Amino acid sequence: MQINGVNLIPHMSSTNTGADGAQLLNDESTFQAQLQAATDRLNQTSASKIKTMTDAEVTQRNQEIRDAAVQLEAIMLKLMYTEMWKTVPKSELFSKGNDNAMEIYRDMYNEELTKRAAEGGGIGLADFIYRQLTNTNPRTV
């Protein structure tokens, strides 16, 4: 067997010599051939799918990836804002005993704030995710 160019020879002990050892080596070569065939099929399938996509389909796919990356960044920012609000001491000035209403308002405020922040460039997480998934410049989409 070969992994990353390194030959791995199965351990041959006194109990698997002769016919058993030959069978073990045969099984290894069969596995290696099957693995290579599967890798070749995967590479052919991936290459043919990429070649059959039109420019419009690639652009649409990249836009969908960009939108998903922005949404993910907005979620991460909302989680961060929510945790930051937990450090702020509660005040009776605004809640007047209705703490649940204040929490709902703060949650809606955080959601909108983080959505806008992510759409405006955010902290760069969406750009990083986009670059990793598409190998393109995120600002050109």
RAMOBEL-V124256 format. One record per run of one state. SS is the DSSP state (2 for helix, 1 for strand, 0 for the rest). FROM is the first residue (numbers start at 1). TO is the last residue. Records with the same first field share a line. If there is no record, write none. Layout:
# RAMOBEL-V124256
SS: FROM-TO + FROM-TO
This chain:
# RAMOBEL-V124256
0: 1-1 + 4-5 + 8-13 + 17-18 + 53-54 + 86-91 + 96-98 + 120-124 + 135-137 + 141-141
1: 2-3 + 6-7
2: 14-16 + 19-52 + 55-85 + 92-95 + 99-119 + 125-134 + 138-140
